[in-house]
Amino acid sequence: MSGTEQERASTEFEAESKQARLSFLSELCQWLKHNKKWWLLPIIIVMLLLGLIVFLGEAGVGPFIYSVF
């Protein structure tokens, strides 16, 4: 890399670092859209739902959850 290319890359990096950070959820959605990985969405949703069920089962809501199944 020449000096000007390195300076340009450095200023682009600094500009990117000063931008507002996106939330994890919005960044994940952008990644899914950009990389066309829509098949991962059902897997992520099921994992989140299972995690929610485990959390609620330990939080004293267990008897109500067990009656659903």
All heavy atoms as a GROMACS GRO file, in nm:
protein
  557
    1MET      N    1   0.083  -0.119   0.000
    1MET     CA    2   0.000   0.000   0.000
    1MET      C    3   0.087   0.125   0.000
    1MET      O    4   0.184   0.133   0.075
    1MET     CB    5  -0.086   0.004   0.127
    1MET     CG    6  -0.218  -0.060   0.118
    1MET     SD    7  -0.296  -0.038   0.279
    1MET     CE    8  -0.460  -0.028   0.230
    2SER      N    9   0.048   0.217  -0.078
    2SER     CA   10   0.122   0.343  -0.080
    2SER      C   11   0.072   0.431   0.035
    2SER      O   12  -0.026   0.400   0.103
    2SER     CB   13   0.104   0.414  -0.214
    2SER     OG   14  -0.031   0.456  -0.227
    3GLY      N   15   0.138   0.539   0.057
    3GLY     CA   16   0.104   0.629   0.167
    3GLY      C   17  -0.037   0.686   0.156
    3GLY      O   18  -0.109   0.694   0.255
    4THR      N   19  -0.078   0.724   0.035
    4THR     CA   20  -0.211   0.784   0.020
    4THR      C   21  -0.321   0.680   0.038
    4THR      O   22  -0.426   0.710   0.095
    4THR     CB   23  -0.226   0.850  -0.117
    4THR    OG1   24  -0.201   0.753  -0.219
    4THR    CG2   25  -0.130   0.966  -0.133
    5GLU      N   26  -0.297   0.558  -0.009
    5GLU     CA   27  -0.396   0.452   0.009
    5GLU      C   28  -0.411   0.419   0.157
    5GLU      O   29  -0.522   0.396   0.206
    5GLU     CB   30  -0.357   0.327  -0.069
    5GLU     CG   31  -0.370   0.341  -0.218
    5GLU     CD   32  -0.324   0.216  -0.290
    5GLU    OE1   33  -0.306   0.112  -0.224
    5GLU    OE2   34  -0.305   0.222  -0.412
    6GLN      N   35  -0.302   0.417   0.227
    6GLN     CA   36  -0.305   0.386   0.370
    6GLN      C   37  -0.376   0.496   0.447
    6GLN      O   38  -0.454   0.469   0.538
    6GLN     CB   39  -0.164   0.366   0.422
    6GLN     CG   40  -0.159   0.311   0.562
    6GLN     CD   41  -0.017   0.277   0.604
    6GLN    OE1   42   0.079   0.319   0.541
    6GLN    NE2   43  -0.006   0.201   0.710
    7GLU      N   44  -0.352   0.621   0.409
    7GLU     CA   45  -0.420   0.733   0.475
    7GLU      C   46  -0.570   0.728   0.448
    7GLU      O   47  -0.650   0.753   0.538
    7GLU     CB   48  -0.362   0.866   0.427
    7GLU     CG   49  -0.221   0.894   0.475
    7GLU     CD   50  -0.164   1.019   0.413
    7GLU    OE1   51  -0.240   1.096   0.348
    7GLU    OE2   52  -0.043   1.042   0.429
    8ARG      N   53  -0.608   0.697   0.326
    8ARG     CA   54  -0.749   0.688   0.291
    8ARG      C   55  -0.817   0.576   0.368
    8ARG      O   56  -0.926   0.591   0.423
    8ARG     CB   57  -0.767   0.666   0.141
    8ARG     CG   58  -0.912   0.666   0.095
    8ARG     CD   59  -0.924   0.653  -0.056
    8ARG     NE   60  -0.852   0.539  -0.111
    8ARG     CZ   61  -0.901   0.415  -0.119
    8ARG    NH1   62  -1.022   0.389  -0.074
    8ARG    NH2   63  -0.829   0.318  -0.171
    9ALA      N   64  -0.750   0.462   0.378
    9ALA     CA   65  -0.804   0.350   0.454
    9ALA      C   66  -0.816   0.386   0.601
    9ALA      O   67  -0.914   0.348   0.666
    9ALA     CB   68  -0.715   0.227   0.435
   10SER      N   69  -0.720   0.460   0.651
   10SER     CA   70  -0.723   0.502   0.791
   10SER      C   71  -0.840   0.597   0.816
   10SER      O   72  -0.911   0.584   0.917
   10SER     CB   73  -0.592   0.569   0.828
   10SER     OG   74  -0.598   0.618   0.959
   11THR      N   75  -0.863   0.692   0.726
   11THR     CA   76  -0.973   0.786   0.746
   11THR      C   77  -1.108   0.715   0.729
   11THR      O   78  -1.203   0.749   0.800
   11THR     CB   79  -0.964   0.904   0.648
   11THR    OG1   80  -0.960   0.854   0.514
   11THR    CG2   81  -0.842   0.989   0.676
   12GLU      N   82  -1.118   0.618   0.639
   12GLU     CA   83  -1.243   0.542   0.625
   12GLU      C   84  -1.271   0.462   0.753
   12GLU      O   85  -1.384   0.456   0.799
   12GLU     CB   86  -1.235   0.446   0.506
   12GLU     CG   87  -1.244   0.514   0.372
   12GLU     CD   88  -1.228   0.416   0.258
   12GLU    OE1   89  -1.225   0.294   0.282
   12GLU    OE2   90  -1.221   0.462   0.143
   13PHE      N   91  -1.166   0.405   0.810
   13PHE     CA   92  -1.180   0.328   0.934
   13PHE      C   93  -1.227   0.419   1.047
   13PHE      O   94  -1.315   0.384   1.125
   13PHE     CB   95  -1.048   0.261   0.970
   13PHE     CG   96  -1.054   0.182   1.096
   13PHE    CD1   97  -1.116   0.059   1.099
   13PHE    CD2   98  -0.998   0.232   1.213
   13PHE    CE1   99  -1.122  -0.015   1.216
   13PHE    CE2  100  -1.004   0.159   1.330
   13PHE     CZ  101  -1.066   0.036   1.332
   14GLU      N  102  -1.168   0.538   1.056
   14GLU     CA  103  -1.208   0.632   1.161
   14GLU      C  104  -1.352   0.677   1.142
   14GLU      O  105  -1.425   0.691   1.240
   14GLU     CB  106  -1.114   0.753   1.160
   14GLU     CG  107  -0.975   0.722   1.211
   14GLU     CD  108  -0.881   0.840   1.198
   14GLU    OE1  109  -0.927   0.951   1.166
   14GLU    OE2  110  -0.761   0.820   1.222
   15ALA      N  111  -1.393   0.700   1.018
   15ALA     CA  112  -1.531   0.741   0.992
   15ALA      C  113  -1.628   0.631   1.031
   15ALA      O  114  -1.734   0.657   1.090
   15ALA     CB  115  -1.548   0.777   0.844
   16GLU      N  116  -1.595   0.506   1.002
   16GLU     CA  117  -1.680   0.393   1.039
   16GLU      C  118  -1.689   0.381   1.191
   16GLU      O  119  -1.794   0.349   1.245
   16GLU     CB  120  -1.627   0.263   0.981
   16GLU     CG  121  -1.645   0.250   0.831
   16GLU     CD  122  -1.789   0.223   0.793
   16GLU    OE1  123  -1.862   0.160   0.871
   16GLU    OE2  124  -1.829   0.268   0.684
   17SER      N  125  -1.578   0.404   1.260
   17SER     CA  126  -1.578   0.387   1.405
   17SER      C  127  -1.657   0.496   1.476
   17SER      O  128  -1.704   0.476   1.587
   17SER     CB  129  -1.435   0.384   1.459
   17SER     OG  130  -1.375   0.510   1.444
   18LYS      N  131  -1.674   0.612   1.412
   18LYS     CA  132  -1.747   0.722   1.475
   18LYS      C  133  -1.897   0.716   1.449
   18LYS      O  134  -1.972   0.792   1.509
   18LYS     CB  135  -1.690   0.855   1.426
   18LYS     CG  136  -1.551   0.881   1.478
   18LYS     CD  137  -1.494   1.010   1.427
   18LYS     CE  138  -1.352   1.026   1.478
   18LYS     NZ  139  -1.288   1.144   1.426
   19GLN      N  140  -1.941   0.627   1.362
   19GLN     CA  141  -2.084   0.614   1.335
   19GLN      C  142  -2.154   0.554   1.456
   19GLN      O  143  -2.094   0.483   1.536
   19GLN     CB  144  -2.110   0.527   1.213
   19GLN     CG  145  -2.072   0.594   1.083
   19GLN     CD  146  -2.104   0.504   0.964
   19GLN    OE1  147  -2.142   0.390   0.981
   19GLN    NE2  148  -2.089   0.558   0.846
   20ALA      N  149  -2.284   0.581   1.466
   20ALA     CA  150  -2.362   0.526   1.576
   20ALA      C  151  -2.367   0.375   1.565
   20ALA      O  152  -2.382   0.320   1.456
   20ALA     CB  153  -2.502   0.584   1.574
   21ARG      N  154  -2.356   0.309   1.678
   21ARG     CA  155  -2.359   0.163   1.679
   21ARG      C  156  -2.502   0.115   1.668
   21ARG      O  157  -2.593   0.170   1.727
   21ARG     CB  158  -2.297   0.111   1.808
   21ARG     CG  159  -2.148   0.141   1.814
   21ARG     CD  160  -2.084   0.062   1.918
   21ARG     NE  161  -2.108  -0.079   1.891
   21ARG     CZ  162  -2.023  -0.175   1.920
   21ARG    NH1  163  -1.911  -0.144   1.977
   21ARG    NH2  164  -2.049  -0.300   1.895
   22LEU      N  165  -2.519   0.011   1.590
   22LEU     CA  166  -2.652  -0.050   1.574
   22LEU      C  167  -2.674  -0.150   1.686
   22LEU      O  168  -2.580  -0.204   1.744
   22LEU     CB  169  -2.660  -0.121   1.440
   22LEU     CG  170  -2.642  -0.035   1.315
   22LEU    CD1  171  -2.637  -0.123   1.192
   22LEU    CD2  172  -2.754   0.065   1.304
   23SER      N  173  -2.799  -0.173   1.716
   23SER     CA  174  -2.828  -0.275   1.815
   23SER      C  175  -2.797  -0.412   1.755
   23SER      O  176  -2.786  -0.429   1.634
   23SER     CB  177  -2.974  -0.268   1.857
   23SER     OG  178  -3.058  -0.311   1.752
   24PHE      N  179  -2.784  -0.510   1.842
   24PHE     CA  180  -2.752  -0.645   1.797
   24PHE      C  181  -2.859  -0.698   1.703
   24PHE      O  182  -2.829  -0.759   1.600
   24PHE     CB  183  -2.735  -0.738   1.917
   24PHE     CG  184  -2.713  -0.880   1.878
   24PHE    CD1  185  -2.592  -0.920   1.826
   24PHE    CD2  186  -2.815  -0.972   1.889
   24PHE    CE1  187  -2.571  -1.052   1.788
   24PHE    CE2  188  -2.796  -1.104   1.852
   24PHE     CZ  189  -2.674  -1.144   1.802
   25LEU      N  190  -2.985  -0.672   1.737
   25LEU     CA  191  -3.096  -0.723   1.656
   25LEU      C  192  -3.097  -0.660   1.518
   25LEU      O  193  -3.113  -0.730   1.417
   25LEU     CB  194  -3.229  -0.698   1.727
   25LEU     CG  195  -3.350  -0.763   1.668
   25LEU    CD1  196  -3.334  -0.915   1.663
   25LEU    CD2  197  -3.473  -0.727   1.748
   26SER      N  198  -3.078  -0.530   1.509
   26SER     CA  199  -3.077  -0.466   1.377
   26SER      C  200  -2.955  -0.508   1.295
   26SER      O  201  -2.964  -0.524   1.174
   26SER     CB  202  -3.083  -0.314   1.390
   26SER     OG  203  -2.968  -0.265   1.453
   27GLU      N  204  -2.842  -0.525   1.363
   27GLU     CA  205  -2.722  -0.571   1.292
   27GLU      C  206  -2.742  -0.714   1.240
   27GLU      O  207  -2.700  -0.746   1.129
   27GLU     CB  208  -2.602  -0.565   1.385
   27GLU     CG  209  -2.471  -0.584   1.315
   27GLU     CD  210  -2.353  -0.554   1.406
   27GLU    OE1  211  -2.367  -0.477   1.502
   27GLU    OE2  212  -2.245  -0.610   1.378
   28LEU      N  213  -2.807  -0.799   1.319
   28LEU     CA  214  -2.835  -0.935   1.276
   28LEU      C  215  -2.929  -0.936   1.156
   28LEU      O  216  -2.907  -1.008   1.059
   28LEU     CB  217  -2.896  -1.015   1.391
   28LEU     CG  218  -2.934  -1.159   1.359
   28LEU    CD1  219  -2.810  -1.242   1.326
   28LEU    CD2  220  -3.010  -1.220   1.475
   29CYS      N  221  -3.032  -0.851   1.159
   29CYS     CA  222  -3.125  -0.844   1.046
   29CYS      C  223  -3.055  -0.796   0.919
   29CYS      O  224  -3.079  -0.849   0.810
   29CYS     CB  225  -3.241  -0.750   1.079
   29CYS     SG  226  -3.354  -0.818   1.200
   30GLN      N  227  -2.968  -0.698   0.933
   30GLN     CA  228  -2.893  -0.650   0.816
   30GLN      C  229  -2.800  -0.758   0.762
   30GLN      O  230  -2.786  -0.774   0.642
   30GLN     CB  231  -2.813  -0.525   0.852
   30GLN     CG  232  -2.898  -0.403   0.864
   30GLN     CD  233  -2.814  -0.279   0.892
   30GLN    OE1  234  -2.692  -0.285   0.907
   30GLN    NE2  235  -2.880  -0.166   0.900
   31TRP      N  236  -2.738  -0.833   0.851
   31TRP     CA  237  -2.650  -0.942   0.808
   31TRP      C  238  -2.729  -1.050   0.735
   31TRP      O  239  -2.686  -1.101   0.631
   31TRP     CB  240  -2.578  -1.001   0.929
   31TRP     CG  241  -2.485  -1.111   0.892
   31TRP    CD1  242  -2.359  -1.098   0.844
   31TRP    CD2  243  -2.512  -1.251   0.899
   31TRP    NE1  244  -2.305  -1.224   0.821
   31TRP    CE2  245  -2.397  -1.318   0.854
   31TRP    CE3  246  -2.621  -1.326   0.940
   31TRP    CZ2  247  -2.389  -1.455   0.848
   31TRP    CZ3  248  -2.614  -1.463   0.935
   31TRP    CH2  249  -2.498  -1.528   0.889
   32LEU      N  250  -2.847  -1.085   0.789
   32LEU     CA  251  -2.931  -1.186   0.724
   32LEU      C  252  -2.974  -1.140   0.585
   32LEU      O  253  -2.972  -1.218   0.489
   32LEU     CB  254  -3.056  -1.215   0.809
   32LEU     CG  255  -3.033  -1.294   0.937
   32LEU    CD1  256  -3.160  -1.297   1.020
   32LEU    CD2  257  -2.988  -1.435   0.906
   33LYS      N  258  -3.010  -1.012   0.574
   33LYS     CA  259  -3.054  -0.960   0.444
   33LYS      C  260  -2.938  -0.951   0.345
   33LYS      O  261  -2.952  -0.990   0.229
   33LYS     CB  262  -3.118  -0.822   0.462
   33LYS     CG  263  -3.178  -0.768   0.335
   33LYS     CD  264  -3.263  -0.644   0.350
   33LYS     CE  265  -3.215  -0.541   0.442
   33LYS     NZ  266  -3.290  -0.414   0.432
   34HIS      N  267  -2.823  -0.905   0.391
   34HIS     CA  268  -2.708  -0.888   0.302
   34HIS      C  269  -2.655  -1.022   0.252
   34HIS      O  270  -2.621  -1.036   0.135
   34HIS     CB  271  -2.597  -0.812   0.376
   34HIS     CG  272  -2.473  -0.795   0.296
   34HIS    ND1  273  -2.466  -0.708   0.189
   34HIS    CD2  274  -2.352  -0.854   0.304
   34HIS    CE1  275  -2.346  -0.714   0.135
   34HIS    NE2  276  -2.274  -0.802   0.205
   35ASN      N  277  -2.648  -1.121   0.341
   35ASN     CA  278  -2.592  -1.250   0.303
   35ASN      C  279  -2.696  -1.351   0.259
   35ASN      O  280  -2.662  -1.466   0.231
   35ASN     CB  281  -2.512  -1.309   0.421
   35ASN     CG  282  -2.389  -1.227   0.449
   35ASN    OD1  283  -2.318  -1.188   0.357
   35ASN    ND2  284  -2.364  -1.200   0.575
   36LYS      N  285  -2.822  -1.308   0.254
   36LYS     CA  286  -2.932  -1.394   0.209
   36LYS      C  287  -2.934  -1.526   0.287
   36LYS      O  288  -2.941  -1.634   0.230
   36LYS     CB  289  -2.924  -1.418   0.060
   36LYS     CG  290  -2.942  -1.291  -0.022
   36LYS     CD  291  -2.935  -1.318  -0.170
   36LYS     CE  292  -2.961  -1.196  -0.252
   36LYS     NZ  293  -2.870  -1.086  -0.233
   37LYS      N  294  -2.931  -1.514   0.417
   37LYS     CA  295  -2.933  -1.631   0.506
   37LYS      C  296  -3.068  -1.641   0.577
   37LYS      O  297  -3.077  -1.665   0.696
   37LYS     CB  298  -2.823  -1.621   0.612
   37LYS     CG  299  -2.684  -1.609   0.558
   37LYS     CD  300  -2.635  -1.742   0.507
   37LYS     CE  301  -2.489  -1.729   0.468
   37LYS     NZ  302  -2.438  -1.847   0.406
   38TRP      N  303  -3.176  -1.622   0.501
   38TRP     CA  304  -3.309  -1.622   0.561
   38TRP      C  305  -3.346  -1.757   0.621
   38TRP      O  306  -3.433  -1.766   0.707
   38TRP     CB  307  -3.414  -1.581   0.458
   38TRP     CG  308  -3.399  -1.438   0.418
   38TRP    CD1  309  -3.361  -1.391   0.296
   38TRP    CD2  310  -3.416  -1.323   0.501
   38TRP    NE1  311  -3.355  -1.255   0.298
   38TRP    CE2  312  -3.388  -1.210   0.422
   38TRP    CE3  313  -3.452  -1.304   0.634
   38TRP    CZ2  314  -3.397  -1.081   0.472
   38TRP    CZ3  315  -3.460  -1.175   0.684
   38TRP    CH2  316  -3.432  -1.066   0.602
   39TRP      N  317  -3.282  -1.863   0.580
   39TRP     CA  318  -3.312  -1.994   0.635
   39TRP      C  319  -3.270  -2.004   0.781
   39TRP      O  320  -3.314  -2.092   0.854
   39TRP     CB  321  -3.245  -2.104   0.552
   39TRP     CG  322  -3.097  -2.089   0.541
   39TRP    CD1  323  -3.028  -2.019   0.445
   39TRP    CD2  324  -2.998  -2.142   0.629
   39TRP    NE1  325  -2.893  -2.026   0.469
   39TRP    CE2  326  -2.872  -2.101   0.580
   39TRP    CE3  327  -3.004  -2.221   0.743
   39TRP    CZ2  328  -2.754  -2.136   0.644
   39TRP    CZ3  329  -2.885  -2.256   0.805
   39TRP    CH2  330  -2.762  -2.214   0.755
   40LEU      N  331  -3.183  -1.914   0.828
   40LEU     CA  332  -3.141  -1.914   0.967
   40LEU      C  333  -3.247  -1.855   1.060
   40LEU      O  334  -3.246  -1.881   1.180
   40LEU     CB  335  -3.012  -1.834   0.984
   40LEU     CG  336  -2.884  -1.902   0.941
   40LEU    CD1  337  -2.768  -1.804   0.950
   40LEU    CD2  338  -2.856  -2.022   1.027
   41LEU      N  339  -3.338  -1.775   1.006
   41LEU     CA  340  -3.437  -1.707   1.088
   41LEU      C  341  -3.525  -1.803   1.168
   41LEU      O  342  -3.541  -1.783   1.289
   41LEU     CB  343  -3.521  -1.614   1.001
   41LEU     CG  344  -3.595  -1.504   1.072
   41LEU    CD1  345  -3.501  -1.417   1.152
   41LEU    CD2  346  -3.670  -1.420   0.972
   42PRO      N  347  -3.582  -1.910   1.110
   42PRO     CA  348  -3.662  -2.002   1.192
   42PRO      C  349  -3.580  -2.070   1.303
   42PRO      O  350  -3.630  -2.091   1.414
   42PRO     CB  351  -3.712  -2.106   1.093
   42PRO     CG  352  -3.698  -2.044   0.960
   42PRO     CD  353  -3.588  -1.945   0.969
   43ILE      N  354  -3.455  -2.100   1.276
   43ILE     CA  355  -3.370  -2.162   1.377
   43ILE      C  356  -3.348  -2.066   1.494
   43ILE      O  357  -3.356  -2.105   1.611
   43ILE     CB  358  -3.234  -2.205   1.315
   43ILE    CG1  359  -3.258  -2.310   1.207
   43ILE    CG2  360  -3.138  -2.254   1.420
   43ILE    CD1  361  -3.137  -2.342   1.124
   44ILE      N  362  -3.321  -1.940   1.463
   44ILE     CA  363  -3.299  -1.840   1.567
   44ILE      C  364  -3.426  -1.821   1.650
   44ILE      O  365  -3.420  -1.813   1.773
   44ILE     CB  366  -3.252  -1.708   1.504
   44ILE    CG1  367  -3.113  -1.725   1.444
   44ILE    CG2  368  -3.252  -1.596   1.606
   44ILE    CD1  369  -3.067  -1.609   1.359
   45ILE      N  370  -3.540  -1.814   1.584
   45ILE     CA  371  -3.667  -1.795   1.655
   45ILE      C  372  -3.696  -1.912   1.748
   45ILE      O  373  -3.734  -1.893   1.864
   45ILE     CB  374  -3.782  -1.772   1.555
   45ILE    CG1  375  -3.765  -1.636   1.488
   45ILE    CG2  376  -3.917  -1.781   1.624
   45ILE    CD1  377  -3.860  -1.611   1.373
   46VAL      N  378  -3.676  -2.034   1.701
   46VAL     CA  379  -3.702  -2.152   1.785
   46VAL      C  380  -3.606  -2.154   1.904
   46VAL      O  381  -3.647  -2.184   2.018
   46VAL     CB  382  -3.689  -2.281   1.701
   46VAL    CG1  383  -3.684  -2.404   1.789
   46VAL    CG2  384  -3.804  -2.291   1.603
   47MET      N  385  -3.480  -2.119   1.882
   47MET     CA  386  -3.385  -2.116   1.993
   47MET      C  387  -3.424  -2.011   2.097
   47MET      O  388  -3.415  -2.035   2.218
   47MET     CB  389  -3.244  -2.090   1.941
   47MET     CG  390  -3.184  -2.208   1.867
   47MET     SD  391  -3.022  -2.175   1.799
   47MET     CE  392  -2.927  -2.142   1.944
   48LEU      N  393  -3.470  -1.895   2.051
   48LEU     CA  394  -3.515  -1.791   2.144
   48LEU      C  395  -3.638  -1.836   2.222
   48LEU      O  396  -3.648  -1.812   2.344
   48LEU     CB  397  -3.542  -1.661   2.070
   48LEU     CG  398  -3.420  -1.587   2.016
   48LEU    CD1  399  -3.463  -1.468   1.932
   48LEU    CD2  400  -3.331  -1.542   2.130
   49LEU      N  401  -3.732  -1.901   2.155
   49LEU     CA  402  -3.852  -1.950   2.224
   49LEU      C  403  -3.817  -2.057   2.326
   49LEU      O  404  -3.873  -2.057   2.438
   49LEU     CB  405  -3.953  -2.002   2.122
   49LEU     CG  406  -4.024  -1.897   2.039
   49LEU    CD1  407  -4.113  -1.963   1.934
   49LEU    CD2  408  -4.106  -1.805   2.127
   50LEU      N  409  -3.728  -2.148   2.293
   50LEU     CA  410  -3.687  -2.250   2.389
   50LEU      C  411  -3.616  -2.187   2.509
   50LEU      O  412  -3.637  -2.229   2.623
   50LEU     CB  413  -3.597  -2.354   2.323
   50LEU     CG  414  -3.667  -2.452   2.230
   50LEU    CD1  415  -3.564  -2.539   2.158
   50LEU    CD2  416  -3.767  -2.536   2.305
   51GLY      N  417  -3.533  -2.090   2.484
   51GLY     CA  418  -3.468  -2.019   2.593
   51GLY      C  419  -3.567  -1.948   2.682
   51GLY      O  420  -3.554  -1.947   2.805
   52LEU      N  421  -3.670  -1.890   2.622
   52LEU     CA  422  -3.776  -1.824   2.699
   52LEU      C  423  -3.852  -1.924   2.785
   52LEU      O  424  -3.882  -1.898   2.902
   52LEU     CB  425  -3.871  -1.750   2.605
   52LEU     CG  426  -3.985  -1.673   2.671
   52LEU    CD1  427  -3.929  -1.557   2.752
   52LEU    CD2  428  -4.081  -1.624   2.566
   53ILE      N  429  -3.881  -2.040   2.729
   53ILE     CA  430  -3.952  -2.144   2.804
   53ILE      C  431  -3.868  -2.192   2.922
   53ILE      O  432  -3.919  -2.208   3.033
   53ILE     CB  433  -3.991  -2.261   2.712
   53ILE    CG1  434  -4.103  -2.218   2.618
   53ILE    CG2  435  -4.034  -2.383   2.792
   53ILE    CD1  436  -4.138  -2.319   2.512
   54VAL      N  437  -3.739  -2.212   2.900
   54VAL     CA  438  -3.650  -2.255   3.009
   54VAL      C  439  -3.644  -2.148   3.116
   54VAL      O  440  -3.653  -2.176   3.236
   54VAL     CB  441  -3.509  -2.288   2.955
   54VAL    CG1  442  -3.409  -2.303   3.068
   54VAL    CG2  443  -3.514  -2.412   2.869
   55PHE      N  444  -3.632  -2.023   3.075
   55PHE     CA  445  -3.625  -1.913   3.172
   55PHE      C  446  -3.754  -1.904   3.254
   55PHE      O  447  -3.750  -1.890   3.376
   55PHE     CB  448  -3.598  -1.781   3.100
   55PHE     CG  449  -3.603  -1.662   3.192
   55PHE    CD1  450  -3.498  -1.637   3.279
   55PHE    CD2  451  -3.711  -1.576   3.192
   55PHE    CE1  452  -3.501  -1.528   3.364
   55PHE    CE2  453  -3.716  -1.467   3.277
   55PHE     CZ  454  -3.611  -1.443   3.363
   56LEU      N  455  -3.867  -1.912   3.186
   56LEU     CA  456  -3.995  -1.904   3.258
   56LEU      C  457  -4.019  -2.026   3.345
   56LEU      O  458  -4.083  -2.016   3.450
   56LEU     CB  459  -4.110  -1.885   3.159
   56LEU     CG  460  -4.114  -1.750   3.087
   56LEU    CD1  461  -4.227  -1.748   2.985
   56LEU    CD2  462  -4.129  -1.636   3.186
   57GLY      N  463  -3.969  -2.142   3.301
   57GLY     CA  464  -3.983  -2.263   3.380
   57GLY      C  465  -3.908  -2.254   3.511
   57GLY      O  466  -3.951  -2.310   3.613
   58GLU      N  467  -3.797  -2.183   3.512
   58GLU     CA  468  -3.718  -2.167   3.634
   58GLU      C  469  -3.766  -2.049   3.716
   58GLU      O  470  -3.729  -2.035   3.832
   58GLU     CB  471  -3.571  -2.148   3.599
   58GLU     CG  472  -3.508  -2.271   3.536
   58GLU     CD  473  -3.365  -2.249   3.494
   58GLU    OE1  474  -3.315  -2.137   3.513
   58GLU    OE2  475  -3.304  -2.344   3.444
   59ALA      N  476  -3.848  -1.964   3.658
   59ALA     CA  477  -3.890  -1.842   3.727
   59ALA      C  478  -4.020  -1.860   3.804
   59ALA      O  479  -4.080  -1.762   3.847
   59ALA     CB  480  -3.906  -1.728   3.626
   60GLY      N  481  -4.067  -1.981   3.823
   60GLY     CA  482  -4.189  -2.002   3.899
   60GLY      C  483  -4.315  -2.007   3.815
   60GLY      O  484  -4.425  -2.020   3.868
   61VAL      N  485  -4.302  -1.998   3.686
   61VAL     CA  486  -4.416  -2.006   3.597
   61VAL      C  487  -4.426  -2.148   3.541
   61VAL      O  488  -4.512  -2.177   3.459
   61VAL     CB  489  -4.403  -1.902   3.482
   61VAL    CG1  490  -4.528  -1.894   3.399
   61VAL    CG2  491  -4.370  -1.766   3.538
   62GLY      N  492  -4.340  -2.236   3.587
   62GLY     CA  493  -4.332  -2.372   3.538
   62GLY      C  494  -4.463  -2.448   3.535
   62GLY      O  495  -4.497  -2.508   3.434
   63PRO      N  496  -4.540  -2.449   3.644
   63PRO     CA  497  -4.666  -2.524   3.642
   63PRO      C  498  -4.762  -2.478   3.531
   63PRO      O  499  -4.836  -2.557   3.475
   63PRO     CB  500  -4.725  -2.498   3.779
   63PRO     CG  501  -4.609  -2.466   3.865
   63PRO     CD  502  -4.511  -2.396   3.776
   64PHE      N  503  -4.759  -2.350   3.499
   64PHE     CA  504  -4.848  -2.300   3.393
   64PHE      C  505  -4.798  -2.340   3.255
   64PHE      O  506  -4.876  -2.366   3.165
   64PHE     CB  507  -4.860  -2.148   3.402
   64PHE     CG  508  -4.912  -2.102   3.535
   64PHE    CD1  509  -4.830  -2.037   3.626
   64PHE    CD2  510  -5.044  -2.124   3.570
   64PHE    CE1  511  -4.878  -1.997   3.747
   64PHE    CE2  512  -5.094  -2.083   3.692
   64PHE     CZ  513  -5.010  -2.019   3.781
   65ILE      N  514  -4.666  -2.347   3.239
   65ILE     CA  515  -4.609  -2.387   3.111
   65ILE      C  516  -4.632  -2.536   3.087
   65ILE      O  517  -4.665  -2.577   2.977
   65ILE     CB  518  -4.458  -2.353   3.105
   65ILE    CG1  519  -4.441  -2.202   3.104
   65ILE    CG2  520  -4.393  -2.414   2.983
   65ILE    CD1  521  -4.299  -2.157   3.109
   66TYR      N  522  -4.616  -2.617   3.192
   66TYR     CA  523  -4.630  -2.761   3.177
   66TYR      C  524  -4.772  -2.799   3.139
   66TYR      O  525  -4.795  -2.897   3.069
   66TYR     CB  526  -4.587  -2.833   3.304
   66TYR     CG  527  -4.441  -2.814   3.334
   66TYR    CD1  528  -4.400  -2.773   3.459
   66TYR    CD2  529  -4.344  -2.837   3.236
   66TYR    CE1  530  -4.266  -2.754   3.487
   66TYR    CE2  531  -4.211  -2.819   3.263
   66TYR     CZ  532  -4.172  -2.777   3.389
   66TYR     OH  533  -4.039  -2.758   3.414
   67SER      N  534  -4.870  -2.720   3.182
   67SER     CA  535  -5.008  -2.751   3.146
   67SER      C  536  -5.035  -2.723   2.998
   67SER      O  537  -5.128  -2.779   2.940
   67SER     CB  538  -5.105  -2.670   3.232
   67SER     OG  539  -5.088  -2.532   3.209
   68VAL      N  540  -4.955  -2.639   2.935
   68VAL     CA  541  -4.972  -2.611   2.792
   68VAL      C  542  -4.930  -2.731   2.710
   68VAL      O  543  -4.992  -2.765   2.610
   68VAL     CB  544  -4.889  -2.486   2.751
   68VAL    CG1  545  -4.889  -2.469   2.601
   68VAL    CG2  546  -4.940  -2.364   2.821
   69PHE      N  547  -4.825  -2.800   2.754
   69PHE     CA  548  -4.776  -2.915   2.680
   69PHE      C  549  -4.847  -3.040   2.726
   69PHE      O  550  -4.842  -3.142   2.679
   69PHE     CB  551  -4.624  -2.930   2.696
   69PHE     CG  552  -4.550  -2.815   2.636
   69PHE    CD1  553  -4.489  -2.720   2.717
   69PHE    CD2  554  -4.541  -2.800   2.499
   69PHE    CE1  555  -4.420  -2.614   2.661
   69PHE    CE2  556  -4.474  -2.694   2.443
   69PHE     CZ  557  -4.412  -2.602   2.524
   0.00000   0.00000   0.00000
